[in-house]
Amino acid sequence: MGRHTSARERQGPENHRRTGVHVAVLVALLAGAGATVFAVAGVPPTGGPGRTAVPVPNGARSAPIGRAETLVIAVTGPACDVKVRRADGAVLLKERLPRGRTVRFGDPRLDVELSDASAAKVYVNGSLRPLGPAGKPTNFTAARPKTARP
C-alpha cells in the first residue's frame, strides 16, 4: 500500500509562493492600520535636523518630535489657514491645511499665524503649546532657546 498524501502536500511550491504573497499583503494592511491608530491617538510627528516645511502624508505619525525642530503644526480639527515666516520675512508656508496634515520647520525663529487657534496641535521646541479659543485666530513667534557659549 502506498502512503496517503493530503491535497495540500500535492500542491507543490507554487502554493508556498501564493502564501508568501498573502502574508506580505497582510503585513502591509496591518502597518497601515497601525499608522491610522497612531494618527487617531494624536501621536506627535518626528523629523530630522533642520527640516523646513516638510509635509507628512495624511495619517502618518511616529515617535516624539526631534530636538532640531523649532516648530511642528499638526492639524487635528477643521481645516486651518497657516502662515509661517522666517525672521527675515520670507514666507515659508501660506496654505489652508486640512485635518491630518502636519508640517515641520527647523529655522531658529519663526512667526506663525493660525486662522483657528484650536484646530492644530502646535509643538515649539518639542513642547506642546496650549490650544487657543475655538474659531479665534492666533499669532505667535516660535524660537529656539539661546544656548550659553563657553
Disulfide bonds with the S-S distance in Angstrom:
none
